[in-house]
């Protein structure tokens, strides 16, 4: 179990709020139209948007899904940019990239480069 058991909950809440309250003219968010082959594979959306499969939880939160077992409907997702995602992760104390975790907690404040897995 993570050292901070509420970090993932805070992260999900913040990403969901970002997705629900961001308008195209307000932000540099990523607007992504989901595709039929992504219905049961959130990691595929993560790969296509962020260049790595680690951000499936971000996709799940943006889509408002409760579990990874729910189908992703074809829709326009509002996702945070790399910089926005980094800021949300730091604020919440959450890290999804395994290489940036140690002892069940984020291991540092390194900002991942686009396409790094």
TAWOCOR-V95247 format. One record per residue. N is the residue number from 1. D_FIRST is the distance of its C-alpha to the first C-alpha in Angstrom with 1 decimal. Layout:
n=[N & N]
d_first=[D_FIRST & D_FIRST]
//
This chain:
n=[1 & 2 & 3 & 4 & 5 & 6 & 7 & 8 & 9 & 10 & 11 & 12 & 13 & 14 & 15 & 16 & 17 & 18 & 19 & 20 & 21 & 22 & 23 & 24 & 25 & 26 & 27 & 28 & 29 & 30 & 31 & 32 & 33 & 34 & 35 & 36 & 37 & 38 & 39 & 40 & 41 & 42 & 43 & 44 & 45 & 46 & 47 & 48 & 49 & 50 & 51 & 52 & 53 & 54 & 55 & 56 & 57 & 58 & 59 & 60 & 61 & 62 & 63 & 64 & 65 & 66 & 67 & 68 & 69 & 70 & 71 & 72 & 73 & 74 & 75 & 76 & 77 & 78 & 79 & 80 & 81 & 82 & 83 & 84 & 85 & 86 & 87 & 88 & 89 & 90 & 91 & 92 & 93 & 94 & 95 & 96 & 97 & 98 & 99 & 100 & 101 & 102 & 103 & 104 & 105 & 106 & 107 & 108 & 109 & 110 & 111 & 112 & 113 & 114 & 115 & 116 & 117]
d_first=[0.0 & 3.8 & 6.5 & 8.3 & 7.0 & 10.6 & 11.2 & 11.2 & 13.4 & 15.7 & 16.0 & 17.0 & 19.4 & 21.0 & 21.6 & 23.0 & 25.2 & 26.3 & 27.3 & 29.2 & 31.0 & 32.0 & 35.6 & 37.2 & 39.6 & 37.0 & 34.5 & 33.9 & 31.2 & 31.1 & 32.8 & 32.1 & 33.9 & 31.8 & 33.6 & 34.0 & 32.3 & 29.0 & 28.8 & 26.1 & 24.7 & 22.9 & 22.3 & 26.1 & 26.4 & 23.9 & 26.0 & 29.2 & 28.3 & 26.2 & 27.2 & 23.8 & 21.6 & 18.3 & 19.2 & 19.1 & 16.8 & 19.5 & 22.1 & 20.4 & 20.3 & 23.8 & 25.1 & 23.7 & 22.0 & 19.5 & 18.2 & 18.9 & 21.3 & 23.7 & 26.7 & 27.2 & 30.7 & 33.2 & 33.1 & 33.2 & 29.7 & 29.4 & 26.8 & 26.3 & 28.0 & 26.2 & 27.0 & 26.0 & 22.7 & 22.0 & 23.0 & 20.7 & 17.7 & 18.8 & 19.5 & 16.2 & 14.1 & 12.8 & 13.5 & 14.0 & 15.9 & 14.2 & 16.9 & 16.1 & 12.5 & 12.0 & 9.6 & 6.7 & 9.3 & 12.7 & 15.1 & 18.3 & 20.5 & 22.4 & 23.7 & 23.6 & 27.1 & 28.0 & 27.7 & 25.3 & 22.6]
//
